[in-house]
Amino acid sequence: MNKLVPNKVRPMNPCHVRRAVLLLTFFCCIPHCYASTQVISWGYYWKSKGGSGSFVPVTPPPPLNDAVAVSGGAGHSLALLGNGTVVAWGDNTFRQASVPAGLGNVVAIAAGDYHSLALRSDGTVVAWGDKTDGQTAVPPGLTNVTAISAAFFHNLALQANGHVVAWGANYSGLTNVPTDLQNVVAIACRNAYSLALKADGTVTAWGNGFYGQVNVPLNLTNVVAISAGDEQSLAITSDGRIVGWGDNYYGESTVPAALSNVVSLSAGGAHNLALLVDDSVVAWGGGTNVNLSTGDYGQSIVPANLTNVAAVAAGYIHSLALLRDGPPVLFPPAVGRTVLYGASAWLSVPVTAVPPLYYQWSFNGTNLPNGTDALLTLKNVTYSDQGVYSLLVSNQFGVAISSNMTVTVAPLSITNQPRSQDALAGATLTLSVGPRGQGPFTYQWQFNGTNIVAATNNTLVLLHAKVSDSGTYAVVVSNLAGAVRSEDADFN
């Protein structure tokens, strides 16, 4: 049975389509820091032709000067150069490999199946290629973007305030970002679903879950990185574990037992790539041999003797490795986060660099004695941990420093906000709130900014509502660490 047969014709039910898009989002921190680079690719491309297409071996990338990031789609690949320009090659049926003239100041790239995205240093997004499902129709006014990810039908953008914006087709609710999703620090999308990593180390998923890729394991916590494959999802936890879930037809969700010391991950159509601290690359899932009739395209056959590998990227049925001998390249702008008082937080900055790497975290400009790992763990956070963090990374070729990452400490958070309502006179008005943090909690409801006498429960009920009850309601929730006011809810 061959499960990997792409088709440009959209089916009625997109859950049966197996598509490839970019999983990883890359950011460049040090432009014009030139290095000797080379991109190696292996596997096959899907070359579109009308309503069908064919499998063709990957074409070698063009000569690249100072590449700092790579990304693979279904039939094309992208490379970001240190001078902020983008190079594309491969299938160009939908002009997905035709980089817009004059595109510059790019700090991140994302290759969808048949379209491409670029994030510029001013926080705006540029898209080109297939527009059938609105993939290239960037929402007007979209700014302050810090990360991008591209899928077949849709795209995601992460803003500096931790909010996620989606656009494109809305099959299976692809662009219906959960209304209560906030404080997001990383995003990933592929095929017909999306993942979001929140500052508290938990993962939220939405979209089509036909293969279980949106069924986040109930006990999955302390996550520091996520990857979205076509129908498999991956996460890295703070203790270095890699967790996989979703489709496992090719073993793509079964993480190799001996896999450890992973620097970065990238999931593809039905295979995954891992860059290890010793500069080696490990692949698993589909494509362990070449047999087109069985859906094997050699995408998991890692070339022998790869050296100076700084980054990997898995396309649909092909793989990319960026070889680089220059200093580290960090990926800001870093996303700030809000951490609950008494909770834990994990800070990291993705790096494109040849291992081994050496790290030094600083807090408000002062080096942290215990901050010498890639991951900085803040346990039992208090207000004294609130401030600005940054990371210095070095290797044998040089040094790089990240942008600042602001950590804000909150006494609690409100996960379920009261909702505005329209009701007829005489109806019952019910408002409720759901806090998260260290209890016990106390509540004080307000009407038009004034405290309501005896309204001190998490739910406010007004029986037989009158016209005079119309107005704005909110609640102040408190615990021993402080207080937070909910969003306003209007009753008309």
N, C-alpha and C positions, 0 to 999 in steps of 0.2 A: 504493500500500500504506500503510495507516495502522497504524503500530506503537504509537501512543499511545492505547490504549483500556483504561482501568482497569476492573476488575471486582471487586467486593467478594467474590464467590465464590472461595474458594481453589482453585486447580487442583492436580492431583496432582503436577505438576512446577513448583515455583515459579520455576524459571529462565526460564519463558516469560511471567512476569508483569512488566509494566513499571509500577513504582510510584514514588511520590514521597514523600520525607521531607525533614527538615531536614538540610542539610549542615553549616552553620556552627553552632558553639556560642559563645554570647556570655556575657561576664561583666561585671558592673558594679562599679566600684570606688568611685564617689563618689555615694552616694545623697543625695537632698534638695538636689542642686545643679541647680536648675530652669532650664529653657531653653525657648524657643519651638520646638516640634517639630510635624512633620506627616509622615504616612506616605502615600506614593503607591503605587498598585498598578495593574498592567496584565496583560492576558491573560485566562485563563478558570479557573474552578474545576471540579472534578469533584464533582458533587452526588450522593451515594449515595441509592438508593431500592430497598429490598429487596435482591435479588440483582443489580441492575443500577444504572443511574443515567443522568445526562445532563450535558452540558457547558453551563455557564452563565457569562456574563461576570462578572468579579470584582465584588464589592460594595465600595463605598468603606468604609474603616475608620471607626470612630466617632471623635469628637474625642479626641485624646490629649494629656495634659499631661505633658511631660518624659519622652518615650519615649527609652530608651537602647539598645534592641535590638529586632530583628524576626526572625520566623521563619515560613516557609511550608510547609504540608503539601500534601495532595492537594486538599482542598476547604476548608481553614480556615487562618487565620493567627493568630499570636501577637505581642504586643508586651509588652516588659518596661518598666515605668516606673521612674523614679529613686527612688521611695519603696518599691521592692521588691514592688510588686503586679503582676499580670498581667492583660492585656486580651486577649480572643479574639473572633473574628468569622468568619463564613462558614458552611460546612456543619456542622451539628450533629447529624447522624443518629445518631452513636454517642456523643453528648455530649462530643466532643472539644473543642468550643468552650465548654463549661460549666465555667468555672474553679471549683475547690472553694472554698466559702465560707470566708472567713477566711485564705486563703493569703497569706502575707506573707514578708518577709525573703528574697525571691527574688533570686538573683544571676545566673541563667542560665536560658534557655528552649530547648526543642527540640520542634518539631512533627513528629510522624510522620504517616503517611498518615491514620490515623483515631484517633490518640491523641496525647497531649501529655505533656511532661515539664517539671518545674521543679526547679532546684537551689537549695536554701536556703543561707543563710550559715553554718549549722551543719554543712554537708557532707552533708546528707541529701537524698533525692530523693523527689518527689511525682509520681504519674502518674494520669492520668484519660483516659477515652474507651474505645475498643474494647479488649476484654479477651479476644477469641476465642483469640489465640495466646499469652496470658500476658504481653502487652506492658505491662500496668499492674500486674503482680504484682512490685513491687520486692523484690529479695531481702532477707529479714529480716537486720537487723544491718548493712546497707550504710551505711558512714559514711566520713568523710574524703574525700569526692568533690570533685574540683576541676573536672571537665568532664563534659558529657553530650552524647549524640547519639542521635537516634531514627530508626528505619527503619520499614518496613512490618510486618515480622514480629518484630523484635527491637530491643534498645537496648544502648548501651554506656555505661559510666561509667568515668572515669579517676580513680584515687585518688592521694593526695598522695605515696605511695611509688612511683609509676610503674607500678602494676599496673592491668590492665584487667579489669572485670567485665562479663559479658554476660548478658542474660536475655530470655525470650520463646520463640518457636518455634525449633527447631533444624534446620529444613530446610537441607540442604546444609552442615551443620556451622556454622550461624550463631553459635551460642553456645559453640562449641568454641574458646575463646581459646587460641592456641598456648601450650603448657606452658612454653616457654623465653622467652616474650615478657616483657621487663622494661625498666625505664628508659624508659618511654613518656612523651612530653611533649605529644602531641596525638592526638585520635581523630576519626574520621568514619565514619558508616555510612549506607547508603541501600539501599532495595529488599532485596536478599538477599546482601549482602556487607559487609565492614568493612575499614577502613584504620587503621593505627597508625603514628605517626611517633615514632621513637626518638631519644634524645639524640645518637646518633652520626650523625644526618642520613640514616638509611636508613628505608625504608618496608616494613612488613609487611602483607600482605593475606590474608584468608581468607573462606570462604563460597562462594557460587555464582559461577563465572567463565565462564558461558556466552558472554558477549560479550568476554571478555578483560580485564574490569575489575580482576581480581585478579592479572593478569600484569604485575607491576611490572617496568619496563624494567631489564635487568641492570646498565646503567651509570648508573642514577639514584642519585646521592649528593648530599651537602650540601643536603638538603631542609630547608626551614624552615617550610613550611605545606602542608597537604593539604586536598583537597575530594573528596567522594564524590557523584557524580550517580547517576541510576538505573542506567545501565550504562557510564558514563564516569568516569574518575578524573583528577584534576588535582593537580599539585604545583608549588610555587614553590621554586626553589633559591636558594642564598645570593647568587648573582650576578644575581638578578632574572629568570632564565628561567622560563617557564611550560611545563610538560611535561604532555601529555595522552596517555591510552591507554584502550583499551576500545572500546566500540561507537562507530561513526562514521557511522551511517546518515544523520543530519542534519548531519554535520560537527561534532558536539559535541566530538570529541577532537582536532580540527585547530585549534590555537591560531592566531588571526590573526597574520600575519607581523609586522605593525607594532606589535603590542601590547607596551607597556613602561610603566614607572613605575606598576605596579599596587600599590595600597594593600591591597586585600583581594579575595578571590574567593568566589563561591558557585555551586555547580553544582546544576541542577534535574533535572527528568525527562529532557529531552534538550536542554537549553540551559544556558548559563553566563552569569554576570554578573561584571563586573570594575569595581571602583571605582578610578579613577586619581588620581594625586597632584594633577592640575589640577581635581579636583572633578567630572569627567565620568564617565559610566557607559557601558561597552561591553558588548554582548551578542552571542553567536554560538550557532549550533546551530539547533534547531528553532524555529518560531514567528516567522520573519522576515516573514510576512504572516498574514492571517486566512482560512483555508479549512479548515473542520472536516472535510471529506471527505478531505483529504490529511494531516491530523494537524498542521496549523498553527493555532495559537491566539493569535498575536500576542504571545507572551511575550517575544520578542526585539525588539519594537518599542519602543525606549526613548523615553519622552515627551520632546519638545523642551523646551529651556530649563530643565532641572532645575538648581537651585542649592542650595548648602549641603547637599549629600549627604554624610551621615556614615557610612552603612552600606547594604549591599544584601543581599538574601536571595532565592534562587530556590526557588519551590515546584515542584510537579509540572508544571503548565502555566501558572503565573502568576509574577509577579515583584513584589518589594517594594523600595522605596527609602525610607530614613529621612532626612528633612530636619531639620536641627538647627542652631540658631545659638548654642548654649551652649559651655562649655569642654569639653575632651576628657573622655571617660569610658573608663577603663582596665578591664581584665577580669581581676582577680585572683580567687581566690588563685593566684599564679603557681606553676607546677610546678617543684620543684627537680630537679636532674639530677646524675648521676654521669658524669664524663668521664675517659677513659683518659689516663694520663700520656703526653705526646707527641702526642696527637690534637688535633683542632680541635673547637670548639663554637660554636654560634650561638644567641644569646639574643635573644628578642623578646617583646613584650607586645602583643596585639591591642588596637586603639584604635578607639573610635567617636568620630569628630570630623570637623569640616569642615577639609579641607586649605586652605592649607599648614600643616604641623606642624613644630615645632621640638623636638629631642630632646636630653636630657642624661643619660647613664648615670653611675651612681656605683658604687664598689666599696668596701665596708666604710665607707660614709659619706663618701667622698671622690670628687669629680667626676673622671671620666676625661677627659684632654685630647682623646683621639681618639674618645671615645664620644658622638658627636653625630649619629649616624644611627639610623634605626629598628631596624636590625639591628646587634648588637654581636658581632663576631667575635673569638674567642679562639683563636689559633694556637699550635701546639706547647705545649700546656698543661703547666705544671709545678705543683708544690705551692704556689707563691707565688700562683697564680691561684685557689686555693681560698678561698671566702668568700661574702659576701652581696652581691648585686647588686640595684639598683633603677633605675627609669627615671622621669624627669620629662618630661612632654610638655606643650607649650603651643601655643595657636593665638591668633587675634585676640580670642577671647572669654574666655580664662582658662588656668589651669594645673591639671594633675593629676599625682599621684605614685603609682606602682604599689606593690603590696606587695613584700616582700622575696623574692628568688629565691636559694636556696642552691645553690651549685655545689660538689660534692665531687669531688676528684681521686683516682682509684684507680690503682694500679700496673698492674693488668690486670683482666680480667673472665673469668669462667668461663661460657661460652655453652652447653656441654653438660655437665650435672651427672651424676655417677654415680647410678644408679637402684637403689632397693631391690629385692630379689629373694627369692623363695621357691624352695627347691630341695631335692631329696632328698639324703640322705647318699650320697657317692660321685660326685655330679655335679660339673661344672666351673663355678666361679664366675668371671665376667668382669666387671670394672668398668673404665670408661674415663672420661676427662675431656677437654674441649676448651677451651683457653684462647684469649683474644683480647687482643692488645696487642703490645708490642715484645719480640720474642724476642732471644736464645734463652731457653727456659724450663727450669726444673728442677722435679722432682717428688719428693715424699716422702709415701708412703701411710701411713695410720695405722689401727690396729685398737683400738677402744675407747680412743682418745686417745693410744696409744703408737705410736711409729714402728716400722714393719715393716722389718727388716733387708733391704737390697738391693732394696726395692720403690721404685725411682726412675725408673720409666717412666710414660708417660701412661696405660698400661693395666696393670691388676693382674689376674693370672690365678691362681686357686687350683685345682689339679688334685685330683680325688678328695676333695672337701670333707668334713670331719668335723663332728660335732656341736660340737666345741670351736671350730670356725671361725665359729659363729653369733655375731653381734654387730654393732657399728656400725663402718662404714668411712668414711674421708674422705681427702682428699689436699690437701696444701699445695703450691700452685704458686707459683714465684718467678721474677722476672726482675731486671734491674739496678735497677728502680725500687721493688721491694718484693715483698710476698708476699700471697696471698689463700688462704683455706681454703675448700674446697668445701662443699656441703651434705652432711649425713650420709646414708649409704645403709645400710639395715639388711638383713642376710642372716639368714634364719631357716630 
